[in-house]
Protein backbone atom coordinates (compact mmCIF):
# COMPACT_ATOMS: atom_id res chain seq x y z
CA UNK A 1 0.00 0.00 0.00
CA UNK A 2 1.01 3.64 -0.34
CA UNK A 3 -0.39 4.95 2.96
CA UNK A 4 0.65 3.50 6.30
CA UNK A 5 -1.73 5.71 8.30
CA UNK A 6 -5.32 6.85 7.86
CA UNK A 7 -6.96 4.38 5.47
CA UNK A 8 -3.96 2.05 5.61
CA UNK A 9 -3.74 1.45 9.34
CA UNK A 10 -6.54 -1.10 9.60
CA UNK A 11 -5.14 -3.23 6.77
CA UNK A 12 -1.66 -3.18 8.30
CA UNK A 13 -2.91 -4.16 11.75
CA UNK A 14 -4.93 -7.05 10.36
CA UNK A 15 -1.95 -8.23 8.32
CA UNK A 16 0.19 -8.21 11.47
CA UNK A 17 -2.50 -10.14 13.34
CA UNK A 18 -2.28 -12.79 10.60
CA UNK A 19 1.48 -13.08 11.13
CA UNK A 20 2.44 -11.30 7.91
CA UNK A 21 5.40 -8.98 7.42
CA UNK A 22 4.27 -5.49 6.45
CA UNK A 23 5.88 -2.70 4.44
CA UNK A 24 4.69 0.22 2.39
CA UNK A 25 5.63 2.11 -0.76
CA UNK A 26 5.74 5.89 -0.08
CA UNK A 27 3.17 7.81 -2.08
CA UNK A 28 5.73 9.86 -4.00
CA UNK A 29 7.65 6.73 -5.01
CA UNK A 30 4.42 5.08 -6.10
CA UNK A 31 3.52 8.06 -8.30
CA UNK A 32 6.92 8.03 -9.94
CA UNK A 33 6.71 4.29 -10.52
CA UNK A 34 3.28 4.73 -12.13
CA UNK A 35 4.85 6.97 -14.79
CA UNK A 36 6.77 3.93 -16.06
CA UNK A 37 3.55 2.02 -16.78
CA UNK A 38 1.50 2.47 -19.96
CA UNK A 39 -1.57 4.65 -19.73
CA UNK A 40 -2.03 7.91 -17.85
CA UNK A 41 -5.35 7.37 -16.10
CA UNK A 42 -5.11 7.14 -12.33
CA UNK A 43 -7.37 4.47 -10.87
CA UNK A 44 -7.28 2.39 -7.70
CA UNK A 45 -6.74 -0.71 -9.84
CA UNK A 46 -3.74 0.86 -11.59
CA UNK A 47 -2.25 2.02 -8.30
CA UNK A 48 -2.65 -1.46 -6.81
CA UNK A 49 -0.88 -3.04 -9.79
CA UNK A 50 1.95 -0.48 -9.64
CA UNK A 51 2.49 -1.10 -5.93
CA UNK A 52 2.41 -4.89 -6.34
CA UNK A 53 4.78 -4.96 -9.33
CA UNK A 54 7.16 -2.53 -7.65
CA UNK A 55 7.19 -4.70 -4.53
CA UNK A 56 8.01 -7.79 -6.61
CA UNK A 57 10.55 -6.20 -8.94
CA UNK A 58 12.13 -3.60 -6.67
CA UNK A 59 11.61 -4.77 -3.07
CA UNK A 60 14.33 -2.38 -1.87
CA UNK A 61 11.96 0.49 -2.64
CA UNK A 62 9.64 -0.63 0.17
CA UNK A 63 9.85 0.94 3.63
CA UNK A 64 9.39 -1.10 6.82
CA UNK A 65 6.45 -0.09 9.01
CA UNK A 66 7.27 0.12 12.70
CA UNK A 67 4.80 -1.43 15.13
CA UNK A 68 3.18 1.50 16.93
CA UNK A 69 2.14 -0.65 19.87
CA UNK A 70 -0.94 0.34 21.81
CA UNK A 71 -2.15 2.62 19.03
CA UNK A 72 -3.93 -0.56 17.92
CA UNK A 73 -6.78 0.15 20.37
CA UNK A 74 -7.86 3.15 18.35
CA UNK A 75 -7.53 1.23 15.10
CA UNK A 76 -9.61 -1.66 16.40
CA UNK A 77 -12.29 0.70 17.69
CA UNK A 78 -12.41 2.32 14.26
CA UNK A 79 -12.82 -1.16 12.77
CA UNK A 80 -15.69 -2.03 15.13
CA UNK A 81 -17.53 1.22 14.41
CA UNK A 82 -16.89 0.98 10.68
CA UNK A 83 -18.28 -2.53 10.42
CA UNK A 84 -21.33 -1.55 12.50
CA UNK A 85 -22.15 1.68 10.63
CA UNK A 86 -19.76 3.59 8.32
CA UNK A 87 -21.81 6.80 8.63
CA UNK A 88 -21.54 6.85 12.42
CA UNK A 89 -17.83 5.94 12.31
CA UNK A 90 -17.23 8.93 10.02
CA UNK A 91 -18.94 11.22 12.56
CA UNK A 92 -16.70 10.11 15.45
CA UNK A 93 -13.47 11.96 16.21
CA UNK A 94 -11.35 9.82 18.55
CA UNK A 95 -9.04 12.78 19.09
CA UNK A 96 -11.77 14.40 21.19
CA UNK A 97 -11.70 13.10 24.75
CA UNK A 98 -15.39 13.80 25.33
CA UNK A 99 -16.43 11.58 22.41
CA UNK A 100 -14.18 8.77 23.63
CA UNK A 101 -15.73 9.17 27.09
CA UNK A 102 -19.25 8.90 25.69
CA UNK A 103 -18.35 5.70 23.81
CA UNK A 104 -16.71 4.24 26.93
CA UNK A 105 -19.82 4.96 29.01
CA UNK A 106 -22.62 4.27 26.52
CA UNK A 107 -20.87 2.12 23.84
CA UNK A 108 -22.08 2.44 20.24
CA UNK A 109 -24.96 4.40 18.67
CA UNK A 110 -27.64 2.03 19.97
CA UNK A 111 -26.30 2.37 23.52
CA UNK A 112 -26.09 6.16 23.21
CA UNK A 113 -29.71 6.47 22.11
CA UNK A 114 -30.90 3.90 24.64
CA UNK A 115 -29.30 5.96 27.40
CA UNK A 116 -31.43 8.92 26.42
CA UNK A 117 -30.64 12.43 25.25
CA UNK A 118 -30.58 13.87 28.79
CA UNK A 119 -27.95 11.41 30.02
CA UNK A 120 -25.94 11.87 26.83
CA UNK A 121 -25.82 15.67 27.21
CA UNK A 122 -24.95 15.33 30.88
CA UNK A 123 -21.94 13.18 29.96
CA UNK A 124 -20.84 15.11 26.88
CA UNK A 125 -21.64 18.74 27.69
CA UNK A 126 -22.02 19.09 31.47
CA UNK A 127 -19.29 16.67 32.54
CA UNK A 128 -16.81 16.70 29.63
CA UNK A 129 -17.36 20.28 28.46
CA UNK A 130 -18.15 19.45 24.83
CA UNK A 131 -19.50 22.31 22.68
CA UNK A 132 -23.27 21.96 22.54
CA UNK A 133 -23.35 22.13 18.74
CA UNK A 134 -20.75 19.36 18.34
CA UNK A 135 -22.55 17.24 20.92
CA UNK A 136 -25.81 17.64 18.99
CA UNK A 137 -24.06 16.55 15.78
CA UNK A 138 -22.86 13.31 17.34
CA UNK A 139 -26.27 12.69 18.90
CA UNK A 140 -27.89 13.13 15.49
CA UNK A 141 -25.44 10.67 13.93
CA UNK A 142 -26.06 8.13 16.71
CA UNK A 143 -29.84 8.50 16.41
CA UNK A 144 -29.75 8.06 12.63
CA UNK A 145 -27.58 4.98 13.01
CA UNK A 146 -29.73 3.43 15.75
CA UNK A 147 -32.90 3.96 13.71
CA UNK A 148 -31.41 2.65 10.46
CA UNK A 149 -32.25 -0.94 11.31
CA UNK A 150 -28.79 -2.25 10.47
CA UNK A 151 -27.66 -5.64 11.79
CA UNK A 152 -25.77 -5.49 15.09
CA UNK A 153 -24.80 -7.88 17.84
CA UNK A 154 -24.28 -7.27 21.55
CA UNK A 155 -20.58 -8.04 21.11
CA UNK A 156 -20.19 -4.93 18.93
CA UNK A 157 -21.34 -2.65 21.76
CA UNK A 158 -19.20 -4.50 24.31
CA UNK A 159 -16.12 -4.22 22.08
CA UNK A 160 -16.76 -0.53 21.39
CA UNK A 161 -17.11 0.30 25.09
CA UNK A 162 -14.06 -1.76 26.08
CA UNK A 163 -11.77 -0.24 23.45
CA UNK A 164 -13.03 3.29 24.14
CA UNK A 165 -12.30 2.78 27.84
CA UNK A 166 -8.72 1.79 27.01
CA UNK A 167 -8.27 4.89 24.85
CA UNK A 168 -9.83 7.08 27.53
CA UNK A 169 -7.43 5.68 30.13
CA UNK A 170 -4.49 6.30 27.79
CA UNK A 171 -5.58 9.91 27.23
CA UNK A 172 -5.90 10.45 30.96
CA UNK A 173 -2.44 8.95 31.55
CA UNK A 174 -0.93 11.16 28.87
CA UNK A 175 -2.55 14.24 30.42
CA UNK A 176 -1.22 13.25 33.85
CA UNK A 177 2.31 12.82 32.44
CA UNK A 178 2.14 16.21 30.72
CA UNK A 179 0.95 17.81 33.94
CA UNK A 180 3.77 16.16 35.90
CA UNK A 181 6.36 17.30 33.37
CA UNK A 182 4.97 20.83 33.54
CA UNK A 183 5.25 20.78 37.34
CA UNK A 184 8.83 19.54 37.21
CA UNK A 185 9.81 22.22 34.71
CA UNK A 186 7.93 25.07 36.35
CA UNK A 187 11.15 26.16 38.07
CA UNK A 188 13.21 25.89 34.89
CA UNK A 189 14.16 29.36 33.61
CA UNK A 190 14.32 28.27 29.95
CA UNK A 191 10.88 26.65 30.19
CA UNK A 192 9.36 29.79 31.70
CA UNK A 193 11.03 31.95 29.06
CA UNK A 194 9.69 29.80 26.22
CA UNK A 195 6.13 30.31 27.46
CA UNK A 196 6.53 34.00 26.55
CA UNK A 197 6.90 33.16 22.85
CA UNK A 198 3.60 33.58 20.93
CA UNK A 199 1.86 30.25 20.45
CA UNK A 200 4.19 28.25 22.71
CA UNK A 201 2.33 26.38 25.45
CA UNK A 202 3.43 23.94 28.14
CA UNK A 203 3.51 20.92 25.81
CA UNK A 204 5.74 22.52 23.15
CA UNK A 205 7.95 24.20 25.76
CA UNK A 206 8.41 20.86 27.58
CA UNK A 207 9.38 19.10 24.33
CA UNK A 208 11.97 21.77 23.51
CA UNK A 209 13.51 21.84 26.97
CA UNK A 210 13.68 18.04 27.19
CA UNK A 211 14.92 17.48 23.65
CA UNK A 212 17.29 20.37 22.94
CA UNK A 213 20.62 21.23 24.55
CA UNK A 214 20.92 24.69 23.05
CA UNK A 215 24.69 24.77 23.74
CA UNK A 216 25.19 22.26 20.94
CA UNK A 217 23.78 24.59 18.27
CA UNK A 218 25.82 27.56 17.11
CA UNK A 219 22.94 29.14 15.18
CA UNK A 220 19.21 28.92 14.61
CA UNK A 221 19.97 27.36 11.22
CA UNK A 222 21.64 24.41 12.95
CA UNK A 223 18.65 24.04 15.26
CA UNK A 224 16.29 24.20 12.27
CA UNK A 225 18.24 21.41 10.57
CA UNK A 226 18.13 19.28 13.73
CA UNK A 227 14.36 19.68 14.12
CA UNK A 228 13.61 19.23 10.41
CA UNK A 229 12.30 22.78 9.96
CA UNK A 230 15.06 23.74 7.52
CA UNK A 231 14.12 23.61 3.80
CA UNK A 232 15.36 20.67 1.80
CA UNK A 233 17.91 21.55 -0.91
CA UNK A 234 17.45 19.82 -4.26
CA UNK A 235 20.29 20.22 -6.76
CA UNK A 236 20.36 19.43 -10.46
CA UNK A 237 23.39 20.69 -12.38
CA UNK A 238 23.84 24.33 -11.47
CA UNK A 239 20.26 24.72 -10.20
CA UNK A 240 19.59 24.73 -6.46
CA UNK A 241 16.04 24.67 -5.13
CA UNK A 242 15.34 25.20 -1.42
CA UNK A 243 11.59 25.64 -1.71
CA UNK A 244 10.49 22.22 -0.46
CA UNK A 245 10.42 21.29 3.22
CA UNK A 246 12.62 18.56 4.65
CA UNK A 247 11.21 15.21 5.73
CA UNK A 248 14.22 14.63 7.96
CA UNK A 249 14.83 15.79 11.50
CA UNK A 250 13.50 14.87 14.90
CA UNK A 251 9.72 14.47 14.48
CA UNK A 252 9.13 14.76 18.23
CA UNK A 253 10.67 18.23 18.03
CA UNK A 254 9.39 19.12 14.57
CA UNK A 255 5.66 18.55 14.96
CA UNK A 256 4.88 20.51 18.17
CA UNK A 257 6.40 23.80 16.91
CA UNK A 258 4.46 23.46 13.65
CA UNK A 259 1.09 22.44 15.10
CA UNK A 260 1.29 25.11 17.81
CA UNK A 261 1.37 27.73 15.06
CA UNK A 262 -2.32 27.01 14.43
CA UNK A 263 -3.06 29.23 17.44
CA UNK A 264 -1.38 32.14 15.64
CA UNK A 265 -3.66 32.00 12.59
CA UNK A 266 -5.95 35.03 12.52
CA UNK A 267 -3.98 36.96 15.15
CA UNK A 268 -2.66 40.47 14.58
CA UNK A 269 0.86 39.85 15.89
CA UNK A 270 4.04 39.39 13.89
CA UNK A 271 3.54 35.69 13.22
CA UNK A 272 -0.15 36.02 12.45
CA UNK A 273 0.66 38.67 9.85
CA UNK A 274 3.43 36.50 8.43
CA UNK A 275 0.99 33.60 8.03
CA UNK A 276 -1.40 35.90 6.15
CA UNK A 277 1.45 37.05 3.90
CA UNK A 278 2.42 33.45 3.14
CA UNK A 279 -1.17 32.62 2.21
CA UNK A 280 -1.35 35.69 -0.04
CA UNK A 281 1.74 34.41 -1.87
CA UNK A 282 -0.19 31.25 -2.71
CA UNK A 283 1.02 28.89 0.03
CA UNK A 284 -1.38 26.25 1.27
CA UNK A 285 -2.23 26.16 4.98
CA UNK A 286 0.25 23.44 6.00
CA UNK A 287 3.13 24.99 4.08
CA UNK A 288 2.35 28.41 5.56
CA UNK A 289 2.37 26.89 9.06
CA UNK A 290 5.83 25.43 8.43
CA UNK A 291 7.06 28.81 7.21
CA UNK A 292 5.74 30.49 10.36
CA UNK A 293 7.31 27.77 12.52
CA UNK A 294 10.68 28.31 10.83
CA UNK A 295 10.49 32.09 11.34
CA UNK A 296 9.46 31.67 14.97
CA UNK A 297 12.33 29.23 15.53
CA UNK A 298 14.72 32.21 15.36
CA UNK A 299 12.96 33.66 18.40
CA UNK A 300 12.91 30.27 20.15
CA UNK A 301 16.64 29.87 19.58
CA UNK A 302 17.42 33.31 21.02
CA UNK A 303 15.16 32.76 24.04
CA UNK A 304 16.77 29.39 24.83
CA UNK A 305 20.30 30.65 24.22
CA UNK A 306 19.93 33.76 26.39
CA UNK A 307 17.38 32.34 28.89
CA UNK A 308 15.45 35.54 28.47
CA UNK A 309 11.68 35.95 27.88
CA UNK A 310 10.56 37.16 24.49
CA UNK A 311 9.51 40.80 24.37
CA UNK A 312 6.79 41.32 21.78
CA UNK A 313 7.14 44.27 19.47
Long-range contacts (C-beta under 8 A, 24 or more apart in sequence): 1-25, 1-51, 2-26, 2-27, 2-30, 2-47, 2-51, 3-27, 4-65, 9-75, 9-78, 10-75, 10-78, 10-79, 10-82, 12-65, 13-72, 13-75, 13-76, 16-67, 22-64, 22-65, 23-55, 23-62, 23-63, 23-64, 23-65, 24-62, 24-63, 24-65, 25-51, 25-54, 25-55, 25-61, 25-62, 25-63, 26-63, 29-54, 29-61, 30-54, 33-58, 33-61, 70-166, 70-170, 73-163, 73-166, 73-167, 73-170, 74-163, 74-167, 76-159, 76-163, 77-103, 77-159, 77-160, 77-163, 77-164, 77-167, 80-108, 80-156, 80-159, 80-160, 80-163, 81-108, 81-160, 83-156, 84-108, 84-109, 84-145, 84-150, 84-152, 84-156, 84-160, 85-109, 85-145, 85-148, 85-150, 87-141, 87-144, 87-145, 88-141, 88-142, 88-144, 88-145, 91-137, 91-138, 91-141, 92-138, 92-141, 94-167, 96-130, 96-134, 97-128, 97-168, 97-171, 98-123, 98-124, 98-128, 98-129, 98-130, 98-135, 99-124, 99-130, 99-138, 100-164, 100-167, 100-168, 100-171, 101-127, 101-128, 101-164, 101-168, 102-128, 102-138, 103-160, 103-161, 103-164, 104-161, 104-164, 104-165, 104-167, 104-168, 105-161, 106-161, 107-157, 107-158, 107-160, 107-161, 107-164, 108-142, 108-145, 108-152, 108-156, 108-157, 108-160, 108-161, 109-141, 109-142, 109-143, 109-145, 109-146, 110-145, 110-146, 110-152, 110-157, 111-157, 111-160, 111-161, 112-139, 112-142, 112-146, 113-142, 113-143, 113-146, 113-147, 114-146, 178-202, 178-203, 178-206, 181-206, 181-210, 182-206, 185-209, 189-307, 190-214, 190-303, 190-304, 190-307, 192-309, 193-303, 193-304, 193-307, 193-308, 193-309, 193-310, 194-300, 194-303, 194-304, 196-303, 196-309, 196-310, 196-311, 197-296, 197-299, 197-300, 197-303, 197-310, 198-264, 198-267, 198-269, 198-270, 198-271, 198-296, 198-310, 198-312, 199-260, 199-261, 199-263, 199-264, 199-271, 199-296, 200-260, 200-300, 201-260, 201-263, 203-256, 203-260, 204-256, 204-257, 204-260, 207-252, 207-253, 207-256, 208-253, 208-256, 208-257, 208-300, 208-304, 211-250, 211-252, 211-253, 212-253, 212-304, 214-301, 214-304, 214-305, 217-301, 219-301, 220-297, 220-298, 220-300, 220-301, 220-302, 223-297, 223-300, 223-301, 224-294, 224-297, 225-249, 226-250, 226-253, 227-253, 227-254, 227-257, 227-297, 228-253, 228-254, 229-254, 229-257, 229-258, 229-290, 229-293, 229-294, 229-297, 230-294, 231-294, 245-287, 245-290, 257-293, 257-296, 257-297, 257-300, 258-289, 258-290, 258-293, 259-289, 260-293, 261-289, 261-292, 261-293, 261-296, 262-289, 264-292, 265-289, 269-312, 270-312, 270-313, 271-295, 271-296
